[in-house]
């Protein structure tokens, strides 16, 4: 085994799987299977090791092609920790030629959203199950014994015996259906192309579908069928995803210069899902809220989500599926690229949404937040085993990865960048590749040594802050690693990043300064200092620390800046204040001037920063929180009054989003008229007038009434949660219930989280809401501490779920005493699978506590000086 990773012995290599599943028992939730694996023999061996988890391997044999000899398996042993089954053979098999290896096994249709699993749903009002797979990263081994490593690609034949009324789906179309005794049928599928095991997929249940076709004709295949499958009664809500998918398949076929490789594209809505979606080749699976959208009843914010997630997963059909990273350490290659190009496609088909502004407001800031912690990790990170892999499916791989790709594509030019990607895909099709392979293809296309300057971005931890010093006709720029705590040590600040300066054109028009990038620790550039901004367009993955006078001047000149630039200024100023590199007074003065702002995305940034400040001071200085609330109320009130509650016909998408945001914010900080109107509309809604609350205002209204209405409001929203038939309704209710303020109501929300009423996939939703609620945050922690055994048992079947739950429940505190309690509790636990999440919690709380201690009095003085 390679020392840097736990992998299977290399005696044999798979080339093809024939997998047959039968005896599916929908009462005991078990099944039997036979897998026949074609092997290339590499070294003589008396045993074969495969990955297997929670499977019983019953018997096996190897058929040697050259000698026509069958060698039986004599013994089977399991290493539970490494998830490897060793099948000892009666005699040694040769180290050359080919063989077929047959294993009979049994498995479980688990309820843990991994492997071959079951999802609960209502079928005509009755409890029912659907069955589907989730194999990434290392759970194909939960469904069948296999060589479960990304660079052991093989072709795949699949068949399954199911009830006659069921539909079966897999990566490829059906080949044949044969009748089986007992009201059953056997469905076999066309051979799937060479791919990694984590991309194999199948599903069965009572499904319906809607179908459309691509516009383009594909050689030998005509227009490709694209389908959205759902359980009964939901399929029309897949229409928006279907329309987007058809266009995006054609778009990606064009920009990647390789036709979509398979004969069909299926999208399947799954009722219980650990992530947002999974890019299984030809059978993409989704959480329902990531693929279903109803124009009449859905909150509009889910529309962006559906469009983007559909694009992201389709991007993987080339980048990830056709060409796969060699090992999990380069996961970012899959996820960073799919995130960037997913937004690129969404922007092409929905330019009115300003998706790059959204990317800057949400995705980039989330990546900065995590990467500004001392315990962050590089984009490309060593990975030894399966549990480590799950923990790097995080904001660094996805969002920092996509942020650096966006920066690089902007520098090279998007067309040049995509041409390089097309060459990379063509060269490595049906194989595996590394980061260096991508850099080589981009370098060849751009005639620039990309690897030379991108290396530190991928292999080093953190990102830079560029500090600006001004002279009359020049600026001096200095780069340092940015930490949210502001206390970077010399040994943590040794990286020199390549930083594209991206100055606005007005600043360099006179001087003709051509400094494209900062490649040293500091440099001086001659510019016109009357109006300049670095990171123009916010395409660079770095923060900027301006002198306070420049920040104020940029605020006054904000009409000359794009939405993305205005968002970037707010976010950078807040990060500087938080770290101590800038001042909170400067940030608050900057925000104070923005009452007349019109953009939803800028308001989202303003309310995010003020909400964070209110949250931070809630524990130690309630009067500061109250003062910040009054300040927030004064800022948002004019916009609330201007927009009102009604959505006009034909109103643009972003205006609707802004209305929802400012009503929610105003209600949270005590706007009396907004609270009264929310309560009035909620009463009408619960009395049967469903038009009283616009679908996009449900979250705002439900949050306000739960915060203000005590037990009665909790009961009403819980009733809505249990009764709602809208796709997003349950998520909205859970996010609202966490706003409860009375201790006895908070306790009911906590008890609800660990009850069967909330699905495992959704347990983090009310927890996030409670952790953002200063009245409930500490109670949530104490509840986790007291009920740890129950929580661990419920969520540890899928460590992604437990890691997400803990990180989001515990990272908002600003008290070192609470941190000490958390660390003491987990000190003697086996924290495998969520240990990196606990590091994030520690770093976050330390940063929060340091900020409150340093700036508490300054914020109090500022509020006092403004009459708050």
C-alpha positions in Angstrom: 0.0 0.0 0.0 1.2 3.5 -0.8 2.3 5.2 2.5 0.4 8.4 1.9 -3.0 6.7 1.3 -4.9 3.6 2.3 -5.4 1.7 -1.0 -6.0 -1.8 -2.2 -3.1 -4.1 -3.1 -2.2 -3.9 -6.8 -2.1 -7.6 -7.7 -5.2 -7.3 -9.9 -6.9 -4.5 -11.7 -10.7 -4.4 -12.6 -11.8 -3.7 -16.2 -15.5 -4.6 -16.1 -18.3 -5.3 -13.6 -21.4 -7.4 -14.1 -23.6 -6.7 -11.1 -27.0 -8.4 -10.6 -29.2 -7.5 -7.6 -32.2 -9.7 -6.6 -34.3 -10.8 -3.6 -34.9 -7.2 -2.6 -37.0 -7.4 0.6 -38.9 -4.3 1.4 -39.8 -5.4 4.9 -36.4 -6.5 6.3 -34.7 -4.0 3.9 -32.2 -6.5 2.6 -31.1 -7.8 -0.8 -28.8 -10.3 -2.4 -26.3 -9.8 -5.2 -23.8 -11.4 -7.5 -20.9 -9.4 -9.0 -18.6 -10.8 -11.6 -15.5 -8.6 -12.1 -13.2 -8.9 -15.1 -9.6 -8.6 -13.9 -6.2 -7.9 -15.4 -3.7 -10.0 -13.4 -0.7 -7.9 -12.5 1.2 -10.0 -9.8 0.9 -13.6 -8.7 -1.2 -13.7 -5.5 -3.1 -16.1 -3.2 -5.7 -13.6 -2.2 -7.7 -10.7 -3.7 -8.8 -7.7 -1.6 -11.8 -5.6 -2.4 -13.6 -2.8 -0.6 -16.7 -3.8 1.3 -18.7 -2.1 4.1 -21.7 -3.4 5.9 -21.9 -6.3 3.4 -21.8 -10.1 3.9 -19.7 -11.8 1.3 -21.0 -15.4 1.1 -18.8 -17.2 -1.5 -16.5 -16.5 -4.4 -14.3 -17.9 -7.1 -11.8 -16.9 -9.7 -11.9 -18.2 -13.3 -8.5 -18.0 -15.0 -8.9 -17.4 -18.7 -5.6 -18.9 -19.9 -5.8 -22.2 -18.1 -9.7 -22.4 -18.0 -9.3 -23.2 -14.3 -11.6 -22.2 -11.5 -10.0 -21.3 -8.1 -12.4 -21.2 -5.1 -12.3 -18.6 -2.3 -11.3 -20.5 0.9 -11.6 -17.8 3.5 -13.0 -14.3 3.8 -11.7 -11.8 6.4 -12.7 -8.2 7.0 -10.8 -5.2 8.2 -13.6 -2.9 9.4 -11.5 0.1 9.8 -10.0 0.1 6.3 -13.2 -1.2 4.8 -11.4 -4.0 3.0 -12.4 -7.7 2.6 -9.6 -10.1 2.0 -10.7 -13.2 0.0 -8.1 -15.9 0.4 -7.9 -18.4 -2.5 -7.4 -22.2 -2.5 -4.2 -21.7 -4.6 -2.1 -18.9 -6.1 -3.2 -17.3 -9.3 -0.7 -16.1 -11.9 0.6 -12.6 -12.3 -0.4 -12.1 -16.0 -3.4 -12.6 -18.3 -7.0 -12.1 -17.4 -9.5 -13.6 -15.0 -13.1 -13.2 -13.8 -13.8 -12.9 -10.1 -17.4 -13.8 -9.0 -18.6 -12.9 -5.5 -22.1 -13.7 -4.0 -23.1 -11.2 -1.3 -25.9 -9.7 0.8 -26.5 -6.1 1.7 -28.9 -3.8 3.5 -31.2 -1.1 2.1 -30.0 1.3 4.8 -31.6 4.6 5.9 -28.4 6.6 6.1 -28.3 8.3 2.7 -25.2 6.4 1.6 -24.7 3.2 -0.4 -28.0 1.7 -1.6 -30.5 3.3 0.6 -34.2 4.0 1.2 -36.0 7.4 1.4 -39.3 7.9 3.1 -42.1 9.8 1.4 -45.9 10.0 1.2 -47.5 8.0 -1.7 -51.2 9.1 -2.0 -51.1 10.0 1.6 -49.6 6.7 2.8 -46.0 6.1 4.1 -43.8 4.6 1.3 -40.2 4.2 0.3 -38.1 4.9 -2.8 -34.6 3.4 -3.3 -31.5 5.0 -4.7 -27.7 5.2 -4.4 -25.2 7.7 -3.2 -21.6 6.4 -3.7 -19.3 9.5 -3.5 -16.9 9.4 -2.1 -16.5 5.8 -0.7 -19.9 4.2 -0.4 -20.1 2.1 -3.6 -18.5 -0.5 -1.2 -21.7 -0.3 0.9 -23.8 -1.5 -2.0 -21.5 -4.2 -3.6 -17.9 -5.5 -3.2 -15.7 -3.5 -5.6 -12.4 -1.8 -6.2 -13.6 1.5 -4.8 -10.9 4.0 -5.8 -11.3 6.7 -8.4 -8.4 5.6 -10.6 -9.6 2.0 -10.9 -12.1 2.7 -13.7 -14.1 0.0 -15.3 -17.1 -0.5 -17.5 -20.4 -1.6 -15.9 -23.2 -3.9 -16.6 -26.2 -3.8 -14.2 -29.4 -5.7 -13.7 -32.0 -5.6 -10.9 -35.1 -7.6 -10.0 -38.0 -5.3 -8.8 -41.8 -5.4 -8.5 -43.7 -5.0 -11.8 -45.1 -1.6 -10.8 -41.6 -0.1 -10.1 -39.4 1.8 -12.5 -35.7 1.1 -12.4 -33.0 3.6 -13.5 -29.3 3.4 -13.9 -26.5 5.3 -15.7 -27.5 3.9 -19.1 -30.9 3.2 -20.8 -32.7 -0.1 -20.3 -31.5 -3.0 -22.5 -34.3 -5.4 -21.8 -37.0 -6.3 -19.3 -37.9 -9.9 -18.5 -40.8 -11.2 -16.4 -39.9 -13.0 -13.2 -42.3 -15.2 -11.1 -44.1 -13.5 -8.2 -45.1 -10.2 -9.8 -41.5 -9.3 -10.5 -39.4 -8.2 -13.5 -35.7 -8.2 -14.2 -34.4 -4.9 -15.7 -31.0 -5.0 -17.5 -29.2 -1.9 -18.7 -26.9 -1.1 -21.6 -23.2 -1.4 -20.7 -21.9 1.9 -19.1 -18.6 3.3 -20.2 -15.4 3.2 -18.3 -15.8 5.2 -15.1 -15.0 5.3 -11.4 -17.1 3.3 -9.0 -18.3 6.4 -7.1 -20.2 7.4 -10.3 -22.2 4.1 -10.8 -25.8 4.6 -9.8 -29.2 3.0 -9.8 -32.7 3.7 -8.3 -36.1 2.1 -8.2 -39.6 3.0 -7.0 -42.9 4.2 -8.3 -41.6 7.1 -10.5 -43.1 9.4 -13.0 -41.2 11.5 -15.5 -41.4 14.5 -17.9 -39.2 14.5 -21.0 -37.7 17.0 -23.4 -34.9 16.9 -25.9 -31.7 18.9 -26.6 -31.8 21.3 -29.5 -28.6 20.0 -30.9 -28.3 16.8 -32.9 -25.7 14.4 -31.6 -23.8 12.2 -34.1 -25.5 8.8 -34.3 -27.9 9.7 -31.5 -30.0 12.5 -32.8 -31.5 14.9 -30.2 -30.8 13.5 -26.7 -33.7 12.7 -24.3 -33.6 14.6 -21.0 -35.9 13.5 -18.3 -36.8 14.5 -14.7 -38.1 11.7 -12.6 -40.0 12.1 -9.3 -42.3 10.1 -7.1 -46.0 10.4 -8.0 -47.6 13.9 -8.1 -44.4 16.0 -8.2 -43.2 15.7 -11.7 -44.5 19.0 -13.1 -42.4 20.8 -10.6 -39.4 19.4 -12.5 -40.3 21.5 -15.5 -37.9 24.4 -14.8 -35.0 22.1 -14.1 -35.8 20.2 -17.3 -35.8 23.4 -19.5 -32.4 24.4 -18.0 -30.9 20.9 -18.4 -31.7 20.7 -22.1 -30.0 24.0 -22.8 -27.0 23.4 -20.6 -26.2 20.0 -22.1 -25.9 21.7 -25.5 -23.9 24.6 -24.1 -21.4 22.4 -22.3 -21.0 20.2 -25.4 -20.1 23.4 -27.3 -17.7 25.0 -24.9 -15.9 21.8 -23.9 -15.8 20.8 -27.6 -16.8 17.2 -26.7 -20.3 16.0 -27.2 -22.2 14.8 -24.1 -21.0 11.2 -24.1 -24.1 9.2 -23.1 -27.4 8.5 -24.8 -29.6 10.1 -22.2 -29.7 12.5 -19.2 -31.9 11.6 -16.2 -32.5 13.9 -13.2 -34.0 12.1 -10.2 -35.6 13.9 -7.2 -34.7 11.9 -4.0 -36.7 12.5 -0.8 -33.7 12.0 1.6 -30.3 13.3 0.5 -27.2 14.1 2.4 -25.8 16.7 0.0 -27.5 18.9 -2.6 -27.0 16.6 -5.6 -24.8 13.9 -7.0 -23.4 13.8 -10.5 -23.7 10.1 -11.2 -23.0 9.7 -15.0 -26.3 9.8 -16.8 -28.4 9.5 -13.7 -28.0 12.7 -11.6 -29.7 12.6 -8.2 -30.9 15.6 -6.3 -32.4 16.7 -2.9 -35.9 17.7 -3.8 -35.3 21.4 -3.1 -32.4 21.4 -5.6 -34.4 20.2 -8.6 -38.1 20.9 -8.1 -39.6 24.4 -8.3 -43.2 25.5 -8.6 -43.7 29.0 -10.1 -47.0 29.4 -8.1 -45.9 28.1 -4.6 -42.1 28.1 -4.3 -39.9 30.8 -2.8 -38.1 32.5 -5.7 -34.7 32.1 -4.0 -35.0 28.3 -4.8 -35.1 29.2 -8.5 -31.5 30.3 -8.5 -30.6 27.2 -6.5 -32.2 24.8 -9.0 -30.7 26.5 -12.1 -27.2 26.5 -10.5 -27.3 23.0 -9.1 -28.5 21.5 -12.4 -25.7 23.3 -14.2 -23.1 22.3 -11.6 -24.0 18.6 -11.8 -24.1 18.6 -15.6 -20.6 20.2 -15.7 -19.4 17.1 -13.8 -20.6 14.9 -16.7 -17.4 16.1 -18.4 -15.2 17.4 -15.6 -15.2 14.7 -13.1 -16.9 11.8 -14.9 -15.3 11.8 -18.4 -12.0 12.9 -16.8 -11.6 12.1 -13.1 -9.1 13.3 -10.5 -6.5 10.6 -9.9 -7.0 10.6 -6.1 -9.2 12.4 -3.6 -6.5 14.8 -2.7 -7.3 16.6 -5.9 -11.1 16.7 -5.3 -11.0 20.5 -5.9 -10.4 19.7 -9.6 -13.9 18.3 -9.8 -15.7 20.7 -7.4 -13.9 24.0 -8.0 -14.3 23.8 -11.7 -18.0 22.6 -11.6 -18.8 25.4 -9.3 -17.3 28.1 -11.5 -18.6 26.7 -14.8 -22.0 26.1 -13.2 -22.3 29.8 -12.4 -21.0 30.6 -15.9 -23.9 28.6 -17.5 -26.4 30.1 -15.0 -25.3 33.6 -16.0 -25.6 32.8 -19.7 -29.2 31.7 -19.4 -30.3 34.0 -16.6 -28.3 37.3 -17.0 -31.0 39.3 -15.2 -30.1 37.5 -11.9 -26.6 39.0 -11.7 -25.3 35.6 -10.6 -21.6 36.7 -10.4 -22.8 39.4 -8.0 -24.4 36.6 -6.0 -21.2 34.6 -6.2 -19.2 37.5 -4.7 -21.8 38.1 -2.0 -22.3 34.5 -0.9 -19.8 32.0 -2.2 -16.7 34.1 -2.1 -17.4 35.4 1.4 -18.1 31.9 2.7 -14.8 30.8 1.3 -13.0 33.8 2.8 -14.6 33.1 6.2 -13.3 29.5 6.4 -10.0 30.2 4.8 -9.3 33.1 7.2 -9.2 30.6 10.1 -5.9 29.4 11.3 -7.0 25.8 11.0 -8.0 26.0 7.3 -6.4 23.7 4.7 -4.9 24.1 1.2 -7.2 23.6 -1.7 -5.2 20.4 -2.6 -4.9 18.4 0.6 -3.3 15.1 1.4 -6.0 12.4 1.9 -5.3 9.1 3.5 -8.7 7.4 3.9 -12.5 7.5 3.4 -13.3 9.5 6.6 -10.7 12.1 5.7 -12.2 12.4 2.2 -15.7 13.3 3.5 -14.3 16.2 5.5 -12.7 17.9 2.5 -16.1 18.2 0.7 -16.1 21.7 2.2 -16.1 25.4 1.2 -12.3 25.3 0.4 -12.7 22.6 -2.3 -15.9 24.1 -3.8 -15.8 27.8 -3.2 -12.1 28.7 -2.8 -11.5 26.3 -5.6 -14.0 28.1 -7.8 -12.8 31.5 -6.7 -9.2 30.8 -7.8 -10.5 29.4 -11.1 -12.6 32.5 -11.6 -9.5 34.6 -11.0 -7.4 32.6 -13.4 -10.0 32.5 -16.1 -10.4 36.3 -15.8 -6.6 36.7 -16.2 -6.2 34.4 -19.1 -9.5 35.3 -20.7 -12.5 33.0 -20.4 -12.3 31.8 -24.1 -8.6 30.9 -23.7 -9.3 29.2 -20.4 -12.1 27.1 -21.8 -10.1 26.1 -24.9 -7.4 24.9 -22.5 -10.0 22.9 -20.5 -11.3 21.4 -23.8 -7.8 20.2 -24.6 -7.4 18.8 -21.1 -10.7 16.8 -21.4 -9.8 15.5 -24.9 -6.4 14.3 -23.8 -7.6 12.5 -20.6 -11.0 11.3 -21.7 -12.2 8.1 -19.9 -9.1 8.4 -17.7 -7.7 10.2 -14.6 -5.7 13.4 -14.4 -4.0 15.7 -11.9 -3.9 19.4 -11.2 -0.6 19.5 -13.1 -2.3 18.0 -16.2 -4.8 20.9 -16.1 -2.1 23.5 -15.7 -0.2 21.9 -18.6 -3.2 22.2 -20.9 -3.9 25.8 -19.9 -0.2 26.7 -20.3 -0.1 25.3 -23.8 -3.2 27.2 -24.8 -2.3 30.6 -23.2 1.5 30.4 -23.8 1.9 31.3 -20.1 3.4 29.0 -17.4 0.2 28.7 -15.4 1.6 26.2 -12.9 4.4 28.5 -11.9 2.1 31.2 -10.4 -1.0 29.1 -9.5 1.0 26.6 -7.3 0.8 28.6 -4.0 -2.9 29.2 -4.5 -3.5 25.4 -4.6 -0.9 24.0 -2.4 -0.6 26.6 0.4 -3.0 27.4 3.2 -4.8 30.8 3.3 -5.0 33.8 1.1 -3.5 37.4 1.1 -4.7 40.7 2.2 -3.3 43.6 0.2 -2.6 46.6 2.4 -2.6 50.0 0.5 -0.5 53.0 1.5 -1.0 56.2 -0.5 1.3 58.9 -1.8 0.3 61.8 -4.0 0.6 60.0 -7.3 1.3 56.4 -6.3 0.2 53.6 -4.1 2.3 51.0 -2.3 0.8 47.5 -2.1 1.9 44.9 0.5 0.7 41.3 0.8 0.4 39.2 3.9 -1.6 36.2 4.8 -5.0 37.2 6.2 -6.2 35.7 9.4 -9.6 36.7 10.9 -7.8 37.0 14.3 -5.3 39.5 12.9 -2.4 37.8 14.6 -0.5 36.1 11.8 2.9 34.8 12.9 6.0 35.2 10.7 6.1 31.4 10.2 2.5 31.5 8.9 3.2 34.4 6.5 5.9 32.9 4.3 3.8 32.5 1.1 4.2 35.0 -1.7 1.1 34.8 -3.9 0.7 35.9 -7.4 -2.0 38.5 -7.0 -3.6 40.1 -10.1 -4.1 43.8 -9.2 -7.1 44.5 -11.4 -7.1 48.3 -11.1 -10.0 50.2 -12.7 -9.0 51.8 -16.0 -9.4 55.4 -14.8 -6.6 55.0 -12.3 -4.0 54.0 -14.9 -5.2 56.1 -17.8 -2.6 58.9 -17.3 0.4 57.0 -16.0 0.0 54.0 -18.3 1.0 51.8 -15.4 0.9 48.2 -16.6 1.5 46.3 -13.3 -0.7 43.3 -13.9 0.1 41.4 -10.8 1.9 41.6 -7.4 4.5 38.9 -7.4 6.6 40.1 -4.5 5.7 41.0 -0.9 5.3 44.7 -1.9 5.5 47.0 -4.8 4.7 50.7 -5.7 2.6 51.7 -8.7 2.2 55.2 -10.2 -1.5 55.9 -10.6 -4.1 58.7 -10.5 -5.2 58.5 -6.9 -8.3 60.7 -7.3 -10.4 57.6 -7.9 -9.0 54.0 -7.9 -10.1 50.6 -6.8 -8.2 47.4 -6.6 -9.7 44.0 -7.5 -12.0 45.8 -9.9 -15.0 43.4 -10.5 -14.0 41.3 -7.5 -12.5 38.6 -9.7 -9.5 38.2 -7.4 -9.4 35.8 -4.4 -8.0 38.4 -1.9 -9.0 41.1 0.4 -7.9 44.8 0.3 -7.2 47.0 3.3 -7.6 50.6 2.3 -6.7 53.7 4.4 -9.9 54.8 6.2 -10.0 58.0 4.1 -10.0 56.0 0.9 -12.7 53.7 2.1 -14.9 56.8 2.9 -14.1 58.3 -0.6 -15.0 55.0 -2.3 -18.3 55.1 -0.4 -19.1 58.6 -1.6 -18.2 57.5 -5.2 -20.2 54.2 -5.0 -22.4 55.2 -7.9 -19.4 54.6 -10.1 -18.9 51.1 -8.8 -20.6 47.9 -9.9 -22.7 45.8 -7.5 -19.9 43.3 -7.1 -17.4 46.1 -6.3 -19.8 47.6 -3.7 -20.3 44.2 -2.1 -16.6 43.6 -2.1 -15.9 46.9 -0.3 -18.4 46.1 2.5 -17.1 42.6 3.0 -13.4 43.7 3.0 -14.1 46.6 5.4 -15.9 44.2 7.7 -13.1 41.6 7.6 -10.6 44.4 8.3 -12.6 45.5 11.3 -13.0 42.0 12.6 -9.3 41.2 12.3 -8.2 44.5 13.8 -6.4 45.6 10.6 -9.1 48.2 10.1 -11.7 49.8 12.4 -15.3 48.9 13.3 -16.1 52.7 13.4 -14.9 53.0 9.8 -17.1 50.1 8.8 -20.2 51.5 10.6 -19.6 55.0 9.1 -19.3 53.3 5.7 -22.6 51.4 6.2 -24.3 54.5 7.6 -24.0 56.2 4.2 -25.8 53.4 2.3 -29.4 54.1 3.2 -30.2 54.9 -0.4 -28.8 51.6 -1.8 -31.0 50.0 -4.4 -29.3 46.6 -5.0 -30.5 43.4 -3.3 -27.0 42.0 -3.3 -25.5 45.0 -1.6 -28.3 45.0 1.0 -27.7 41.3 1.5 -24.1 42.2 2.4 -25.1 45.1 4.7 -27.6 43.0 6.6 -25.2 40.1 6.8 -22.5 42.3 8.5 -24.8 44.0 10.9 -26.5 40.7 11.8 -23.1 39.3 12.6 -22.2 42.2 14.8 -25.5 41.9 16.7 -24.9 38.2 17.1 -21.4 38.7 18.4 -22.3 41.2 21.1 -25.5 39.5 22.2 -23.8 37.3 24.8 -21.6 39.9 26.5 -23.2 43.3 25.8 -26.9 43.1 25.1 -27.1 46.9 25.1 -24.7 47.0 22.1 -26.8 44.4 20.3 -29.9 46.6 21.0 -28.1 49.7 19.7 -27.0 47.9 16.5 -30.6 46.8 16.1 -31.8 50.4 16.2 -29.1 51.4 13.7 -30.1 48.5 11.4 -33.8 49.5 11.7 -33.0 53.1 10.7 -31.0 51.9 7.7 -33.6 49.5 6.3 -36.8 51.3 7.1 -36.8 53.6 4.0 -36.4 50.6 1.7 -39.1 48.6 3.5 -41.5 51.5 3.0 -40.5 52.0 -0.6 -41.0 48.4 -1.6 -44.0 47.5 0.5 -45.5 44.0 0.7 -46.9 43.4 -2.8 -45.2 41.8 -5.7 -46.1 43.5 -8.9 -46.7 41.5 -12.1 -43.5 41.4 -14.2 -41.4 42.7 -11.3 -37.7 41.8 -11.7 -36.3 38.8 -9.8 -33.9 40.8 -7.6 -36.5 43.3 -6.4 -38.5 40.5 -5.1 -35.5 39.1 -3.3 -34.8 42.5 -1.8 -38.4 42.8 -0.5 -38.1 39.5 1.3 -34.7 40.4 2.8 -35.7 43.9 4.2 -39.0 42.7 5.6 -37.3 39.9 7.4 -34.5 42.2 8.7 -36.9 44.9 9.8 -39.1 42.4 11.6 -36.1 40.9 13.3 -34.9 44.3 14.7 -38.3 45.4 15.9 -40.1 47.4 13.1 -43.5 47.6 14.8 -45.6 48.0 11.6 -43.8 45.1 9.8 -44.3 42.9 12.8 -48.0 43.8 13.0 -48.5 43.2 9.3 -46.6 39.9 9.4 -48.9 38.7 12.3 -52.0 39.9 10.4 -51.0 38.0 7.2 -50.0 34.9 9.2 -53.4 34.7 10.9 -55.2 35.0 7.6 -52.9 32.4 6.1 -53.5 29.9 9.0 -57.2 30.5 8.7 -57.1 29.2 5.1 -56.2 32.3 2.9 -53.0 30.9 1.4 -52.7 34.0 -0.8 -52.2 36.2 2.3 -48.5 35.5 2.3 -46.6 35.5 -1.0 -44.5 32.3 -1.4 -41.3 34.4 -1.3 -42.4 36.0 2.0 -43.1 32.8 4.0 -39.6 32.6 5.5 -39.7 36.3 6.6 -43.2 36.1 8.0 -42.8 32.8 9.7 -39.5 34.0 11.3 -41.1 37.1 12.6 -44.2 35.4 14.1 -42.2 32.7 15.8 -39.9 35.3 17.4 -42.8 37.4 18.5 -45.6 34.9 19.1 -44.5 32.3 21.6 -46.2 29.0 22.0 -49.2 29.8 19.7 -46.9 30.7 16.8 -44.7 27.6 17.3 -47.7 25.4 17.2 -49.0 27.1 14.1 -45.7 26.8 12.2 -45.2 23.2 13.3 -48.7 22.4 12.0 -47.7 24.0 8.7 -44.5 22.0 8.7 -46.5 18.7 9.1 -49.2 19.6 6.5 -47.3 21.5 3.8 -47.2 20.0 0.3 -44.8 22.6 -1.2 -41.3 21.4 -2.0 -39.6 24.1 0.1 -42.2 24.4 2.8 -40.6 22.0 5.3 -37.2 23.7 5.0 -38.8 27.1 5.5 -40.7 26.0 8.6 -37.6 24.5 10.2 -35.5 27.6 9.6 -38.3 29.7 11.1 -38.8 27.6 14.3 -35.2 28.3 15.4 -36.2 32.0 15.9 -38.1 31.1 19.1 -37.2 33.3 22.1 -39.0 31.7 25.2 -37.0 29.0 26.9 -39.9 26.5 26.9 -40.5 27.0 23.2 -36.8 26.7 22.4 -36.8 23.4 24.3 -39.6 22.1 22.1 -37.6 23.1 19.0 -34.6 21.2 20.4 -36.7 18.1 21.1 -38.1 18.3 17.6 -34.6 18.1 16.1 -33.9 14.7 17.5 -37.4 13.4 16.9 -38.4 11.3 13.9 -40.5 14.2 12.7 -37.4 15.8 11.3 -35.5 13.8 8.7 -31.8 13.3 9.2 -31.1 15.3 6.0 -32.8 18.3 7.6 -31.6 18.3 11.2 -29.0 20.9 10.6 -31.6 23.5 9.3 -33.2 24.3 12.7 -29.8 23.9 14.4 -28.4 26.7 12.2 -31.4 28.9 13.0 -31.0 28.2 16.8 -27.2 28.9 16.7 -27.9 32.3 14.9 -30.4 33.1 17.7 -28.6 34.5 20.7 -31.5 33.5 23.0 -31.2 29.8 22.0 -27.5 29.4 21.1 -26.2 28.2 24.5 -29.3 26.0 25.1 -28.5 24.3 21.8 -25.0 23.5 23.0 -26.2 22.2 26.3 -28.8 20.1 24.5 -26.1 18.6 22.3 -23.9 17.9 25.4 -26.8 16.2 27.2 -28.1 14.2 24.2 -24.8 13.4 22.6 -25.4 9.6 22.5 -28.7 10.1 20.7 -27.3 12.7 18.2 -24.2 10.6 17.5 -26.4 7.5 16.9 -28.7 9.3 14.6 -26.1 11.1 12.5 -22.9 9.1 12.5 -24.2 6.6 9.9 -23.2 9.4 7.5 -20.4 11.5 8.9 -21.0 14.3 6.5 -24.3 14.9 8.3 -22.8 14.9 11.8 -19.8 17.1 10.8 -22.2 19.7 9.2 -24.5 19.6 12.2 -21.7 20.3 14.8 -19.9 22.9 12.8 -23.1 24.9 12.2 -24.4 24.5 15.8 -21.3 25.6 17.7 -19.4 28.2 15.6 -21.3 31.3 16.6 -20.2 31.7 20.2 -18.0 34.7 21.3 -17.1 33.2 24.7 -13.9 31.5 25.6 -15.7 29.9 28.6 -18.1 28.2 26.3 -15.2 27.1 24.0 -13.6 25.6 27.1 -16.8 23.6 27.8 -16.9 22.4 24.2 -13.3 21.3 24.2 -13.6 19.6 27.5 -16.6 17.6 26.3 -15.0 16.4 23.1 -11.5 15.9 24.7 -11.9 12.1 25.4 -14.3 11.3 22.4 -13.3 9.5 19.2 -13.8 12.6 17.0 -12.9 10.8 13.7 -15.0 12.1 10.9 -15.7 15.5 12.4 -12.4 16.4 14.0 -11.7 19.1 11.4 -15.1 20.6 12.0 -14.2 21.0 15.7 -11.0 22.9 14.7 -13.2 25.2 12.6 -15.5 25.7 15.7 -12.4 26.5 17.9 -10.9 29.0 15.5 -14.2 30.7 14.9 -15.0 31.2 18.6 -11.5 32.4 19.4 -11.8 35.0 16.6 -15.2 36.1 17.8 -14.1 36.4 21.4 -11.0 38.3 20.5 -13.0 40.8 18.4 -15.6 41.4 21.1 -13.0 42.0 23.8 -11.0 44.4 21.5 -13.8 46.4 19.9 -16.7 46.3 22.3 -16.1 49.7 23.9 -15.4 51.3 20.5 -18.7 50.0 19.1 -20.6 51.2 22.2 -19.0 54.7 21.9 -19.9 54.9 18.2 -23.5 53.9 18.8 -23.8 56.5 21.7 -22.4 59.2 19.5 -25.1 58.5 16.9 -27.9 58.4 19.4 -28.5 54.7 19.4 
